[in-house]
Amino acid sequence: MSKKTIHPWPVRLTHWINAACMVCMFMSGWAIYNASPLFDFRFPGQLTVGGWLGGALAWHFAFMWLLFINGLLYVLYGLISRHFKRDFLPISMQAVKHDLTAALRFRLVHNTGVYNAVQRLMYWLVLAAGVLVVISGLAIWKPVQLQELVGLLGGYDFARYVHFAAMTVIGAFVVVHLVLVLLVPKTLLPMITGGVHDHD
């Protein structure tokens, strides 16, 4: 019998850097959105940073680079360490349906350090949304220099909708993630300390 770390330090470090960056990206992004809304609503000023469009853009770009580098390091680690293959695969729609039904009935068994099918699907979806938010963000940022990319996204205006949709998916993931932590608070400490469990 030996001890194994539940969350290795690269996963924990990138997780918390990502959490801090996402807060700033959302709040600055909402300020940018408010300057030219896509829909008939605006985000409350108390939930934004930057104070004005130029300030919000400065915040957004600063944390964009940190988030991009952090995300790239996480993906590289996930591939090299086989974290993605080991923890996020396999996945099947039958398993997702089973675990989702159990979760909705509050009967889903949670084993610390083991991702259920719903969690695995959510992580793959948020990774895909992350790629999409980067691509659409680049298209919005440099529409002239990256006009081919803008064209692939259906034009500048549609690229903004794509960016908003990808942001919404990531936001929904964060909300569900936080709800799960509240429902199963024992999952929080291992993400801070690493935690250990016995294995043969």
N, C-alpha and C positions, 0 to 999 in steps of 0.2 A: 504494500500500500504506500502510495506517495502523494505528495501535495502538488496541485497544479493551479496556477493563477487563472482566475476566471476571466479577467480583462487585463491583458498585457499593457504595460505603460504606454506604448505608442497609441493604442486604441483610446486609453483614458485621456492622454494629452490632447490628441486631435479632437476628441469628443468635446472637451471643455473649451478649447480654442474655438471650435466650430459654434458652440452654444453662444459664446460671447459675441462672435462675429455676426451670427444670425440676428441677434437682438438689434445690433447697430444697422445691419442691412435692411431689416424690416422697417425700422423707425425712419431711416433716411429715405428708403424707397417710398414709404407712405407720404413723406413730405414732397418728394418729386412727383408722385402721382397727383397730389393735391394741386400742384401748379398747373396741371393739364389733365383733369379727370377723364377716365374712359367711360365711367358710368355716372348715374345721378346721385352720387354720394361722395363725401370726403371723409378722410380719417381725422379724428379729433387731434387738434394741435398738440395736446399734452402727450400724445403717443408718437410724436415725430421729433427728430433732431435736425439741427442745421439752422433753424430759424428762418431761412429764406432759401430759394432755389439753389443759388450758388453754394451756400453753406451745406445744404443737404447733398448736393452732388459731390462736394469735397469729402464728406463723411462716407458716402456710398463708394466712391472710387478707392479711398484709403482702405476700407475694410474689405472691398472686393478683392484686392490683391492678396491680402492676408488670408481670406477665406479660400481663394483659388489655390494658393500654395499649400495651405493646410489640407484642403480636399485632395490635392494631387498626391501629397505625402501619404494620406490615408489610403487612397486607392492603390498606390505602389506597395504599401505595406500589406494591404489586403490580398494582393496578388502574390507577392513574394513569399509571405508567411503562410499562404493558403487559408487565411482567415475567412475569405469569402466562400471558398469551396467547402471548408470544414463546418462553418456556422450558418451559412445562408443556403446551402444545398444539402439534399435534394428538396424540391418543392413540387407539389402537384395540386391541381384544383380540388381533387377529392380531399386531400389533407387540409387545404385551406377551408373548405366548406365545413369539414368536421370540427376544426379548431374554432372557427368563427361561431358556429352554432353553440359550442361549449362555452365560449367567451360570453356570448349574449345571455346565456343562462347562468352565468357566474359559476360555471362548473369546470373551467379550464384549469388543469393542473399546471402549476408553474415550478419548474426546476431551475434553480439559479445557475446561470451560465449556459442554459439551453434555450435556443430560439424556437418558438413554435412556428407552425406554417404561416399563420397570419403575420407574425413579426417578420419572417423571412420575405414574404411578398411585399410588405410595407418597405423594407429596406431596399429591395430592388427597385421599387417604384420611386422612392425618394432619390436614389442614385440617378435614375433616368431623368427625373425632374431637375436634378442638379445640373446634369449635362445640358438639358434644354434651356434652363435659366441662364447658363453661361453663354450658350450660342445666341440666344435671342438678345441677351444683354449686350454682347459685342456688336450685334447688328444695329441695335438702337444707339449705341455709343458712337460707332463709326459707320454711319449709313452710306457715306460716299465712298470711303476707302474699301468697305466690305459690301459693295452693292450687289455682288453675286449672291452673297449669303442672305442679304435682305430680300432678294428676289426669290430665293428658295423658301423663305418664310412667308411669302405672299405679300411683300411690300412692308414699308416702314410701319404703317398704322397697324397692320395685322401682327407684325412682330411685337408690338407693344401688348397686344392681347395675349399672344403666346407667352410673353414674359410674365404678365399678370397671372395667367393660368398656372404656369409652372410655380410661381411664388405661392399661389393659393394651395397647390398640392403639398408643397414643403411646409406651409403654415399648418395645414390639416394634420400632417405627420407629427409636427411638434406638439399640437394640441393632444392628439391621441397618445403620444409618447408621455406627456406630462400626466394625463389621466391614468395611464397604466402605472406610472410611478406612484401616484397617490393611492391606487388600489392595491399595489404590491410594493410598499415602501422598502422592503428588505432588498430590493434590487438597486437602490441608490448607493448604499455604502460600498459595495464592490466596485462601482464605477469611480469611487474616490480612492479607495485603498488598494484595489486590485482584487482583493478577496482570494480565497483559496478553497478548493474542494478536494476530497480524496478521490483517487482513481486507481485502478489496478494497473 
